[in-house]
Amino acid sequence: MNWNSKSVLVTGAGGFIGSHLTEALVKAGARTRAMVRYSSTGHRGWLEQSDLKDEMEIVAGDVREVDSVRTALKGIEVVFHLAALIAIPYSYVSPSSYVSTNIGGILKLLQEALSAGVSRVVHTSTSEVYGTAQQIPIAEEHPLQAQSPYSATKIGADKLAESFYRSFALPVSIVRPFNTYGPRQSARAIIPTIMTQALENKPIHVGNVAPTRDFNFVEDTVRGFMLNAGSESAVGRVINLGSGKEISIGELAKLICCLAAVECQIVQDEQRIRPSGSEVERLCADNRLAGELLGWRPHVGLREGLQKTLDWMRENSNQYRTGVYAV
């Protein structure tokens, strides 16, 4: 897609992936509107520190509120919907908030996007909707299995997006990233959790060490989003973004400690372990469809991406509270 002067909205733009995507769109020449969640302090998430914040329009609102969504969509051609509650442990504590944000939010956005006549909605899914892999690698046709309240709401959101394509011909595509990591990720995710402890040469407190994940550097994920928006073949489709490689949490911790040049003493922390029926044991993407329809493949290997992330975290350690379990 030629992004020059294309009018684009990113919801959840103050978050981890959203801030990287917003910056990439500005660099590509798009007229970019960034929707961040309203707060009385006026804080704009990670965009607060962005060198490009003056080159985008930043609006505050709430995807659960129709007035916020309607205003944000005015004059927009392409929408990237990333706004969501994503922390799995907190979804055990407050499942209703996940329903109102993840399902209620996408419903309002789809309805208003249809009324506004936008040319494309790119909705963000998650590999968590697959649950524990029934076959490896996981293709887009893999059964969906809700193993947490979070994943249940994302399945619901995905199906709403699909229904608006089938029922109303709204041009929707669904991006399903596997485990994205990189600079700015919150400590509720496993890689920052390990890195913050490793950088202080402390024992690495984690939950289960056996589950495997398919990790992808944020630059690769962002490129996948943008390629998706430019592909007509992606409309009405779900497309995985994953490396096709898996690593266990235990081996990941050892690799990070090796890169940080510290001893790796792993401690399994009971409070970090998911309920047994909720733990997703294996995730590994079949990324062939992304290659066929988008021409996408990951460019950044795990070791390289972890080193880039580690370097950033050394310089930004003040953003994290080491040793605190972030629910």
Secondary structure, 3 states (H helix, E strand, C coil): CCCCCCEEEEECCCCHHHHHHHHHHHHCCCEEEEEEECCCCCCCHHHHHCCCHHHCEEEEECCCCHHHHHHHHCCCCEEEECCCCCCHHHHHHCHHHHHHHHHHHHHHHHHHHHHHCCCEEEEECCHHHHCCCCCCCECCCCCCCCCCHHHHHHHHHHHHHHHHHHHHCCCEEEEEECEEECCCCCCCCHHHHHHHHHHCCCCEEECCCCCEECEEEHHHHHHHHHHHHCCHHHCCCEEEECCCCCEEHHHHHHHHHHHHCCCCCEEECHHHCCCCCCCCCECCECCHHHHHHHCCCCCCCHHHHHHHHHHHHHHCHHHCCCCCCCC
